[in-house]
Amino acid sequence: MSHYRRILLSILGVGGFVVLWEAALRSGLLPGNLVPLPSSIPGVFWAEVLDGIWLEVVISSLSHYGVGVAIGSILGILVGVGAALVPTFDALHAWLARLLRPIPPLAWIPFAIIWFGISAQAAAFIISIGVFWINYFTSYSAVKSVDPGFNEVAIAFGQKSFLARLHKVSLPAAAPGILSGLRAGLGQGWMTVVAAELFGIPGIGQRMMEASSLLATDIVVVYMLTIAGLYALFDSLFMALQRRLLRWQP
């Protein structure tokens, strides 16, 4: 199937879903007081924009989203690569990682409030935890899967230092896996940011909670679509960057 045909079918699928949604509401199959009409969403979105609310909450969410994703990604990659390359470090923290990994990011909310208060720093902390584990395990697995023969060849060609092999062998060979972890972390960050804001931090999540308490489901849908749109934008930009960084791949 061609790329353009796939895009066309995807657009038709979304369009068909929206038409069925609208028809179900207008025919009375779905309760109109609990589910908004798709045709009403653009007007509600525009009202949020004109009031300045949309831009305000998006900027607020982006601020701690960016900090949390950056911290979680950098630390996750550093610790994951370090554990894969240094057996002693791997052994020292292996059980600690197994102990902490199953704990969901939202379980850290009480500590986030105690340590940082109800602030953007608390939200960034919660986001960074979820992003950290994704990048940690993907980086660890990517480096571990590098063929040891590559290092042997590098040594034969004079690259005997650890840093030289790291720079010229381990990281380039593991780059596709590391970048896939970064991409997954971008999505995980958005899934966590809303939940992190539910306890009072200004942002998209708080606005959704305010709207849901008033049964303003049309506003809730506006911000659900906002998150989807922001993720699609970030993902597209990252994929373009990834293609550029991995242009050496066949």
Secondary structure, DSSP 8 states (H G I E B T S, - for coil): --HHHHHHHHHHHHHHHHHHHHHHHHTTSS-TTTS--GGGHHHHHHHHHHTTHHHHHHHHHHHHHHHHHHHHHHHHHHHHHHHHH-HHHHHHHHHHHHHHTTS-GGGGHHHHHHHH-SSHHHHHHHHHHHHHHHHHHHHHHHHHTS-HHHHHHHHHTT--SHHHHIIIIIHHHHHHHHHHHHHHHHHHHHHHHHHHHTTS-SSHHHHHHHHHHTT-HHHHHHHHHHHHHHHHHHHHHHHHHHHHHTTT--
